[in-house]
Amino acid sequence: MSTGNREEFDVVVVGGGPGGSTLATLVAMQGHRVLILEKESFPRYQIGESLLPSTIHGVCRLTGVTDELANAGFPLKRGGTLRWGANPDPWTFAFSVSQKTASATSFAYQVERSKFDSILLNNARAKGVEVRERCAVGDVIEDGERVRGVTYTDPEGNGREIVAKYVVDASGNSSRLYKRVGGTREYSEFFRSLALFGYFENGKRLPAPNSGNILSAAFKSGWFWYIPLSDTLTSVGAVVRREDAGKIQGDQEQALATLIDECPIIKDYLADATRVSEGQYGQLRVRKDYSYHNTVFWKPGMVLVGDAACFVDPVFSSGVHLATYSALLAARSINSVLAGLVEEKPAFTEFEARYRREYGVFYEFLMSFYDMHVDESSYFWSAKKVTRNTHTELESFVELVAGLSSTEFALDDAESAALRFKTRSSEFADAVDDLVEDEENSMVPLFKSSVVRQAMQEGAQVQTHALLGEDAEAEAPMFPGGLVASTDGMFWQVSTES
Ligand SMILES: Cc1cc2nc3c(=O)[nH]c(=O)nc-3n(C[C@H](O)[C@H](O)[C@H](O)COP(=O)(O)OP(=O)(O)OC[C@H]3O[C@@H](n4cnc5c(N)ncnc54)[C@H](O)[C@@H]3O)c2cc1C
């Protein structure tokens, strides 16, 4: 409905990235009127190119875009190859438990985000979402009780208003809209790094069948990502400590070349490559302060998904997973409330608890990753030794998941968190050592380690919903007295288990 410059929708979504388009699609599929306001004109550049299987085979299956992604020609990512930890040789982590048992869903893609995000946004349009590009949201409209809509500027520069039952902030890390849910944004001291990145043509590829893997290589000043985006195009980024910001100031071209020189495997892979100097990949870019979480994820009438709510370090490619997974959780909450199935408070409490838990799982997993690197002489790596640190980082982790009563997260103080972390991260490091020694390249020891099992668990659950639908087994609540997902994955419902 429209009166003057004010229109009404059921849901207005700010931002058309993976979080926004996924949420909008899942809500529009239930017959609701959904509008996405996106400030850029797509296709637009974004970092975050290495995906996880649960995004492709779980959430993207639920939004009905899997086949289109399969036909887009994105390189197949079977896992990650890492020069990381005690062993000087690279080792490979595969999404399948062993090469013999690789299934149709044990892979993800490496994507050019301009293409991937456009596919998702066009799919939202195809599923009934109205999408308006070059429309920048300025603020939310609220009264004392709840958020009631947004104000935005249209492509002609006119100020306009949307009134909606829900405002979804999926505007990523750069917008300030998230402040309107209240709370504060807490930046991680531990993951406080900077990334300097660019694109190369004709870099080397890992040997088959791992040529589509992300290659992550630790070196004295930090670590590199090396992501194949096509047969010839590679995304290359160096992550360094914030205290070493000086290393990437001044001439960035020279800075990247110097860092590459410090890392033998990346130097070798780029020996015959040239840096792309034109188009969307033509410039070097820097990102900093990118690991944070907000203390509040929703308030009546408004919810945060994706980077608007939280993000943690790119080492295990969890950003798009967390954005699309949180979009699925928030869509369930909105769908359930709009259908009158569940009250707003329990629906969004379930959303926030599950989202925080998944973020916490990755946070802990990534700390284990950093804890594993052994290079006594490097300041970057010794500063990243969690188990040797004071407990500040573990304290923030406890705060992060505080209030969650899941048995996995029954942490009541930093001491017990430290003990638990020490055991789990050494179990993880041992599993990696076994992996390096195992000629069959079986993933069993890795998948048995607690941090890996946890990190893969919820993604596997989402994939099960997407693949089996009505045939999926009823799940148990994640939290005592909590809600469970309906078998089609689109709603919350009260558990039939007592
Ligand atoms: C260095 C680095 C490397 C990374 N590598 C990976 C990786 O390998 N794999 C991975 O999965 N993730 C990675 N990430 C994370 C990934 O970039 C993000 O987690 C992901 O893009 C989040 O998706 P989103 O939908 O929440 O936000 P975005 O993708 O940022 O989308 C937000 C959208 O909102 C729009 N917008 C912003 N403000 C407004 C406004 N006021 N009005 C209207 N629209 C607005 C923006 O234009 C944008 O299109 C990396 C991040 C960093 C910093």
The ligand as a MOL file (V3000), in Angstrom:
LIG
                    3D

  0  0  0     0  0            999 V3000
M  V30 BEGIN CTAB
M  V30 COUNTS 53 58 0 0 0
M  V30 BEGIN ATOM
M  V30 1 C 39.3180 -9.8710 4.8310 0
M  V30 2 C 38.0450 -10.6610 4.7830 0
M  V30 3 C 38.0020 -11.8900 4.1320 0
M  V30 4 C 36.8040 -12.6260 4.1130 0
M  V30 5 N 36.7890 -13.8680 3.5140 0
M  V30 6 C 35.6660 -14.6160 3.5890 0
M  V30 7 C 35.6120 -15.9140 2.9830 0
M  V30 8 O 36.5720 -16.3970 2.3780 0
M  V30 9 N 34.4490 -16.6170 3.0800 0
M  V30 10 C 33.3500 -16.1050 3.7260 0
M  V30 11 O 32.3300 -16.7940 3.7950 0
M  V30 12 N 33.3720 -14.8760 4.2590 0
M  V30 13 C 34.4910 -14.1260 4.2100 0
M  V30 14 N 34.4870 -12.8710 4.7250 0
M  V30 15 C 33.2390 -12.3650 5.3440 0
M  V30 16 C 32.2130 -11.8960 4.3280 0
M  V30 17 O 32.7430 -10.8250 3.5790 0
M  V30 18 C 30.9550 -11.4250 5.0740 0
M  V30 19 O 30.7340 -12.2040 6.2280 0
M  V30 20 C 29.6850 -11.4920 4.2110 0
M  V30 21 O 29.8210 -10.7190 3.0540 0
M  V30 22 C 28.4710 -10.9990 5.0350 0
M  V30 23 O 27.3110 -10.9670 4.2540 0
M  V30 24 P 26.1340 -9.9480 4.6200 0
M  V30 25 O 25.0060 -10.2800 3.7100 0
M  V30 26 O 25.9160 -9.9010 6.0660 0
M  V30 27 O 26.7280 -8.4920 4.2470 0
M  V30 28 P 27.2970 -7.8920 2.8830 0
M  V30 29 O 27.7610 -8.9450 1.9680 0
M  V30 30 O 28.2890 -6.8500 3.3160 0
M  V30 31 O 26.0380 -7.1720 2.2380 0
M  V30 32 C 25.4940 -6.0120 2.8180 0
M  V30 33 C 24.7940 -5.1970 1.7360 0
M  V30 34 O 24.1390 -4.0970 2.3670 0
M  V30 35 C 24.2690 -2.9410 1.5490 0
M  V30 36 N 24.1080 -1.7560 2.3980 0
M  V30 37 C 24.9620 -1.2660 3.3240 0
M  V30 38 N 24.4460 -0.1720 3.9160 0
M  V30 39 C 23.2320 0.0320 3.3600 0
M  V30 40 C 22.2110 1.0050 3.5430 0
M  V30 41 N 22.3550 1.9940 4.4380 0
M  V30 42 N 21.0950 0.9340 2.8000 0
M  V30 43 C 20.9230 -0.0640 1.8820 0
M  V30 44 N 21.8650 -1.0220 1.6600 0
M  V30 45 C 22.9890 -0.9680 2.3900 0
M  V30 46 C 25.6610 -3.0810 0.9560 0
M  V30 47 O 25.7910 -2.3370 -0.2410 0
M  V30 48 C 25.7670 -4.5910 0.7230 0
M  V30 49 O 25.3800 -4.9680 -0.5850 0
M  V30 50 C 35.6550 -12.1110 4.7410 0
M  V30 51 C 35.6970 -10.8650 5.3700 0
M  V30 52 C 36.8810 -10.1520 5.4080 0
M  V30 53 C 36.8990 -8.8200 6.1150 0
M  V30 END ATOM
M  V30 BEGIN BOND
M  V30 1 1 1 2
M  V30 2 1 2 3
M  V30 3 2 2 52
M  V30 4 2 3 4
M  V30 5 1 4 5
M  V30 6 1 4 50
M  V30 7 2 5 6
M  V30 8 1 6 7
M  V30 9 1 6 13
M  V30 10 2 7 8
M  V30 11 1 7 9
M  V30 12 1 9 10
M  V30 13 2 10 11
M  V30 14 1 10 12
M  V30 15 2 12 13
M  V30 16 1 13 14
M  V30 17 1 14 15
M  V30 18 1 14 50
M  V30 19 1 15 16
M  V30 20 1 16 17
M  V30 21 1 16 18
M  V30 22 1 18 19
M  V30 23 1 18 20
M  V30 24 1 20 21
M  V30 25 1 20 22
M  V30 26 1 22 23
M  V30 27 1 23 24
M  V30 28 2 24 25
M  V30 29 1 24 26
M  V30 30 1 24 27
M  V30 31 1 27 28
M  V30 32 2 28 29
M  V30 33 1 28 30
M  V30 34 1 28 31
M  V30 35 1 31 32
M  V30 36 1 32 33
M  V30 37 1 33 34
M  V30 38 1 33 48
M  V30 39 1 34 35
M  V30 40 1 35 36
M  V30 41 1 35 46
M  V30 42 1 36 37
M  V30 43 1 36 45
M  V30 44 2 37 38
M  V30 45 1 38 39
M  V30 46 1 39 40
M  V30 47 2 39 45
M  V30 48 1 40 41
M  V30 49 2 40 42
M  V30 50 1 42 43
M  V30 51 2 43 44
M  V30 52 1 44 45
M  V30 53 1 46 47
M  V30 54 1 46 48
M  V30 55 1 48 49
M  V30 56 2 50 51
M  V30 57 1 51 52
M  V30 58 1 52 53
M  V30 END BOND
M  V30 END CTAB
M  END
